[in-house]
C-alpha cells in the first residue's frame, strides 16, 4: 500500500480571474463551529446581492468590494485580526 501523497492532502484550482494562478486548498479543512455555521447561513442569504453589487470589476477591486459588503453585514473583515495576532501566528506579516 502506498503512502500519502500531496494529491491526497491538497487540491489545486486554476483561477482564470487571477490570471490563471494555481490556488492550493487543503482537502481536510472542515469548519463546523456554531459561529461558522451561523456566519455561512447569513452569507448564503446575502451572497447573491453582494456578488451582483461587486461584479464587473478587476479581481482586486472585486475582492475588496466583497470584503466591504461582508463588513457591512457584520460578517468580519476577511483579513487577519490585529497586529498582535499577525505577529503571533504570521511572523512574516509582522
DAFENPE-V431763 format. One record per helix or strand of 3 or more residues. SS is the DSSP state (H for helix, E for strand). FROM is the first residue (numbers start at 0). TO is the last residue. If there is no record, write none. Layout:
ss->SS from->FROM to->TO
ss->SS from->FROM to->TO
This chain:
ss->H from->5 to->8
ss->E from->9 to->14
ss->H from->15 to->17
ss->E from->20 to->25
ss->H from->33 to->53
ss->H from->58 to->71
ss->H from->82 to->88
ss->H from->90 to->92
